[in-house]
Amino acid sequence: VTQYFFNSVGPGDSIRLKGAQGGFFLDAQRHPEPLVLVSAGSGITPMMSIVRSLVAADSQLPVTLLYGARTEADIIFRNECEQLAQQHSWFKYRVSLSLPGETWTGIHGRIDGQQVLSAVAEPTACRYFLCGPNEFMESLVDELKHANVPAERIHTEQFHAAKTPAAI
């Protein structure tokens, strides 16, 4: 939308805005299930909004944040997430690097369904929020559904046009 504003909107133009659309938001009252937030690259941005809102509400809802990046230098919100994991027993944080350096001792490789499913004790009892490249999310949605996670508990957010419709 930024390019649209720069290229098409000028002083005095009217803009009509709508509230958030779609199903990519947490309603902790209606969705009390443990959360699994899975993101890659800048897809962590909406996940941090969810986590910060839970912290502000003094929530104890279990959250597992799985984040994929290329290199250690590419890890967004690293310090904040590591601090949250130290301060809150309900928050678990795991990073997987697709191009780890020699000193990286954490998880490596692209995040896949097996990593996601093994990160929680009862995968079918959780609510999932996914954000990242289309292929990444489509693959995870397929693997979660194959593992009997109810489709209504899988939410995706896309920052770009989808090749195929996103799940719920």
C-alpha positions in Angstrom: 0.0 0.0 0.0 3.0 2.3 0.5 3.7 2.6 -3.2 0.0 3.4 -3.8 0.1 6.2 -1.3 3.3 7.7 -2.8 2.2 7.3 -6.4 -1.6 7.9 -6.3 -2.6 9.9 -3.3 -2.0 13.6 -2.9 -2.9 16.4 -0.5 -6.6 16.8 -0.1 -7.4 13.3 -1.4 -9.9 11.2 0.6 -9.0 7.7 1.8 -11.5 5.3 3.2 -10.0 2.8 5.7 -11.4 -0.4 7.1 -10.5 -2.3 10.2 -8.6 -5.5 10.2 -9.9 -8.1 7.8 -9.6 -11.9 7.8 -8.8 -14.4 10.5 -5.3 -13.5 11.5 -5.8 -12.2 15.0 -5.9 -13.7 18.4 -9.1 -13.5 20.4 -7.9 -15.0 23.7 -11.4 -15.2 25.0 -12.7 -17.3 22.1 -9.4 -19.1 21.5 -7.9 -20.4 24.8 -5.8 -23.1 23.1 -2.0 -23.0 23.5 -0.5 -21.0 20.6 2.1 -22.0 18.1 3.4 -19.1 16.2 5.5 -20.1 13.1 7.2 -17.5 11.0 10.0 -16.9 8.6 11.8 -13.7 7.8 9.7 -10.5 8.3 6.7 -12.8 9.0 7.7 -12.5 12.6 6.2 -9.0 12.8 2.5 -10.0 13.3 3.7 -12.7 15.7 5.4 -10.1 17.9 2.1 -8.1 18.0 0.3 -11.2 19.3 3.1 -11.9 21.9 3.2 -8.3 23.0 -0.5 -8.1 23.5 -0.3 -11.3 25.7 2.4 -9.8 27.8 0.4 -6.5 28.2 -2.6 -8.5 29.3 -0.5 -10.5 31.8 -1.6 -13.7 30.0 -0.3 -17.1 30.9 -1.4 -18.7 27.7 1.3 -21.1 26.5 3.1 -19.8 23.4 5.7 -21.5 21.3 7.3 -19.2 18.7 9.2 -20.9 16.0 11.2 -18.5 13.7 13.2 -19.2 10.6 15.9 -17.0 9.3 18.8 -17.4 6.9 21.7 -16.3 9.1 22.2 -15.2 12.7 22.4 -11.6 11.5 18.9 -12.0 10.0 17.2 -12.9 13.2 14.6 -10.2 13.8 13.5 -9.3 17.4 16.1 -11.8 18.8 17.0 -9.9 22.0 13.4 -9.2 22.8 12.3 -12.9 22.3 15.2 -14.3 24.2 14.4 -11.9 27.1 10.7 -12.9 27.0 11.7 -16.6 27.1 13.8 -15.9 30.2 11.1 -13.8 31.9 8.0 -15.9 31.1 7.6 -19.6 31.6 4.7 -19.7 29.2 6.8 -18.4 26.3 9.1 -20.8 24.4 11.3 -19.5 21.6 13.1 -21.5 18.9 15.1 -20.2 15.9 16.1 -22.3 13.0 18.7 -21.0 10.5 18.8 -22.1 6.9 22.4 -20.9 6.4 23.9 -21.2 9.9 27.5 -20.0 10.6 30.1 -22.2 12.1 29.4 -20.9 15.6 25.6 -21.5 15.5 24.6 -24.2 18.0 20.8 -24.0 17.5 18.4 -25.7 15.1 19.3 -25.5 11.4 17.4 -26.0 8.2 14.1 -24.5 7.0 11.2 -24.9 9.4 9.0 -27.8 8.4 6.0 -29.6 9.7 8.0 -32.1 11.7 9.8 -29.3 13.6 6.5 -27.6 14.3 4.7 -30.8 15.4 7.6 -31.8 17.7 7.7 -28.4 19.3 4.5 -29.0 21.4 3.3 -31.9 23.4 -0.2 -32.1 21.9 -0.2 -30.7 18.4 -3.9 -31.2 17.8 -4.8 -29.2 20.9 -3.0 -26.0 19.7 -4.0 -23.0 17.6 -1.5 -22.1 14.9 -0.6 -18.8 13.3 1.7 -18.9 10.3 3.4 -16.1 8.4 6.1 -16.2 5.8 6.6 -17.1 2.1 3.6 -18.7 0.4 5.3 -22.1 -0.2 6.4 -22.2 3.4 2.9 -21.6 4.7 1.2 -23.9 2.2 3.5 -26.8 3.1 2.9 -26.2 6.8 -0.9 -26.0 6.4 -0.8 -29.3 4.5 1.4 -31.0 7.1 -0.7 -29.7 10.1 -3.9 -30.9 8.4 -2.3 -34.3 7.7 -1.5 -34.5 11.5 -5.2 -34.0 12.2 -4.9 -30.3 13.4 -8.4 -28.9 12.8 -8.4 -26.5 9.8 -10.2 -23.8 11.9 -7.2 -23.7 14.2 -4.8 -22.8 11.4 -4.5 -19.1 10.5 -2.2 -17.7 7.9 -1.1 -14.1 7.1 0.2 -13.1 3.7 2.1 -10.0 2.8 1.9 -10.7 -0.9 -0.5 -12.1 -3.4 -1.3 -15.8 -2.9 -1.0 -18.4 -5.7 -3.7 -20.4 -4.0 -6.2 -19.3 -1.3 -4.8 -19.3 2.2 -6.3 -21.6 4.8 -8.9 -19.9 7.0 
